[in-house]
């Protein structure tokens, strides 16, 4: 069956549209990813879902289809920290590479995946390429204590095509949310997801709970999965089918501001990250706290997946 029957359900406007069950959502997304739809059908899907909004059941089905088709990467003997990086920097330096390097220094394998969705922004991928120790290409097993980089096109070309629709329509679509939820790793992994509005947080939590995935969720920096270096955000952990708040949001006026690059270009940001890693500049407190929460979550994930041999992760 083509997607026309699905479009009749989801494209009835904000009041008349009906949500798809998980299995139908998976079939719909599978057809989109497999290149079985015309450009007109793809555009209709993107606009219809933008108007209707996705339910957690639909998002779970979409992710079922995506992860069944991804070129999955093999995990090492420790959980992989997955950092989806798709927003880049607009006003603040993109410090996702700093978070990645701090986690790798703690001994964890780290996978940064993404692509540029707006030409005007500085991306984490650009910064990673300028570091003293640039990210390794994710082409096989993800080893411990290493930062890896994978492009969306490398993971699945059909998913990249959906993201690229934004350049034609000028609108975000479901794919922009899905890439922040998906797990491209075969084996235990912690997905660090970011949101920009509270209602997105609720949808992300519900989707992860439906799929039984493990994730740390926070209001990131301009949509990036790294804590705002100026103020600690709330952080929630989804693990073992349960949701818990592991970090409350910082409130009240800021007493001090961290020293950050005054320019957000890739060279300035990379220089700052390298200075932090050399001990010449301080790690911003919110990012340090995020690192600690991720380490604890990975230790808990190890215990849940291999209770007979809980490995000790440095705090």
Secondary structure, 3 states (H helix, E strand, C coil): CCCHHHHHHHCCHHHHCCCCCHHHHHHHHHHHHCCCCCHHHHHHHHHHHHHHCCCHHHHHHHHHHHHHHCCCEECCCCCEEEEECCCCECCCCCCHHHHHHHHHHCCCCEEEEECCCCCCCECHHHHHHHCCCCCEECCCCCCCCCEEEEEHHHHCHHHHHHHHHHHHHCCCCHHHHHCCCCCCEECCEEEEEECCCHHHHHHHHHHHHHHCCCEEEECCECCECCCCCCCCCCEEEEECCEEEEEECCCCCCCCCCCCCCCCCCHHHHHHHHHHHHCCCCCCCHHHHHHHHHHHHHHHHHHHHHCCCCCCCCCC
